[in-house]
Structures are given as C-alpha cells and as structure tokens.
Amino acid sequence: MAAYGVFARYYDALTKNVDYRSRAAYFAGIIRRYAPDARLLLDLACGTGGISFEIANLGYEVIGVDSSPDMLSVAAGKNTGDNPVMFLCQKMQNLDLYGTVDAAVCALDSLNHLTGKELAATLGRLGLFIAPGGIFVFDLNTRYKHREILADNCFVYEHGDCYCVWQNRPLNNDAVGITLDFFENCGGAYKRHQESFCEYIHDDGDIRRMLDSAGFELLSVFEADTENPPTENSERVVYAARRLST
C-alpha cells in the first residue's frame, strides 16, 4: 500500500464530510455496551488521528497505529489535547504493542486495504494484543459498494491550490484499484503527484471464519452508523467481536 505522502497533506481537507465526533461516539457506544470498563483503546490505521482524538476526548487512553509516517506526522502536529494520543508507526499485520489493550477500533474501511491473507494476519495480531474479554469494533466497505459505488467511477475534489482526481478500476471480482492524482498549484504551474492502492472485498462469511480462527466471538453486525442489520444495499457494515479467554 502507498505511504500516502501527498495524500497526507490533503487528507483532512478531503475528508471534511466525515463527522469524526459522531463516528467516534458511535464506536465508543458499542464498546461501552460490551466492555463498559474498557479504558485503554487502540485505534488501528489511525491516519491523521481524526478518530483517535475524538475517542480520547471521550475519556479513553488511546494508542494510534498507522503504517504511514506522513499521516502520523500530521497527527502529531494536532496532538495537543489534555489527553494526548500515543502514536506508533506499524503495519497492521505486524502489530506489536507493549502490552494488551481493552478494546480496539478500525474505521473508514481501512481493513479493505488488506488482502485476505493480510487481514487474517492482522486479526491474529489483534488476538495477541486485545485482552481476553476485550472488544474489537471495525467497519468494512461491502461488495455492493465496490461494485455499484466505487466501480469504474471517477471523482474530482478541489481544495484551495490542489485538485484531486480519484479514479477507480475493477481489477477482478474481489478488488478495486484506486489511483489518486493530485495537481498542486506551484506558483501558477501545476505539479502532478500520483498514489495508487487497492481495496479488497471481504465477504461476511470470510470475516466470520477469520475472527473465529483468531480467537474472537462475533457479537453483532450493523449497517454503518446504525443499530440496524445490514441489507443487500448497505455500503458499509460494522462488526463487533469479543476476544475469547485463552
């Protein structure tokens, strides 16, 4: 996956439509339902810290992990709250913490950026670092979204002196290739930067098998931002799983 060098500079501006406060409150509400005493929380694939800081504001001690130094550099520049976040630069599938956490979240379809093998490895690492009884809450883009929304569509975003052209291309039945072209205005001349990555489809049956293999009990599956069951037209689903005792 790309290191998101240029993307990191514009990530916050291009995701202004994401209500991080509401998303963090929603995830925290699920955690409180199943693990009301949880205090130490991992934000996996934390990016520039949008979820991390909001969850910290809810009273949790937060560790943010991301594989992009550029994303974490932006996050570090915002790490000025009363309850600062500890940030670590690691790949999800190589997660290595100093001890266990009470709960973990992974938001904004970050796990779709992993292949099936990488996702299984990531869940295995979480099985080591989420304490028995701890909760893992994560979301995934659905097959419907990949096929009907992302598909082979192109999206254009504008922010100040930068244009971003987002192009999708279905690669096979289980993946969509995504190319981001950034055009930065450098004194009247535009400089182009390009970053590419893939989103992989992980169907419900595969998720259930991987969770079971990693030592998790599936607790609930919701349509994103609701407590309703997913439908065939759901674009994103949210899973909550409990780490079983060893």
QUIFEN-V199976 format. One record per run of one state. SS is the DSSP state (a for helix, b for strand, c for the rest). FROM is the first residue (numbers start at 1). TO is the last residue. If there is no record, write none. Layout:
ss = (SS & SS)
from = (FROM & FROM)
to = (TO & TO)
//
This chain:
ss = (c & a & c & a & c & b & c & a & c & b & c & a & c & b & c & a & c & b & c & a & c & a & b & c & a & c & b & c & b & c & b & c & b & c & a & c & b & c & b & c)
from = (1 & 5 & 15 & 20 & 35 & 40 & 45 & 50 & 58 & 61 & 67 & 69 & 78 & 86 & 90 & 92 & 95 & 101 & 107 & 110 & 114 & 116 & 130 & 142 & 143 & 151 & 154 & 160 & 162 & 173 & 175 & 187 & 189 & 201 & 204 & 214 & 216 & 224 & 236 & 244)
to = (4 & 14 & 19 & 34 & 39 & 44 & 49 & 57 & 60 & 66 & 68 & 77 & 85 & 89 & 91 & 94 & 100 & 106 & 109 & 113 & 115 & 129 & 141 & 142 & 150 & 153 & 159 & 161 & 172 & 174 & 186 & 188 & 200 & 203 & 213 & 215 & 223 & 235 & 243 & 246)
//
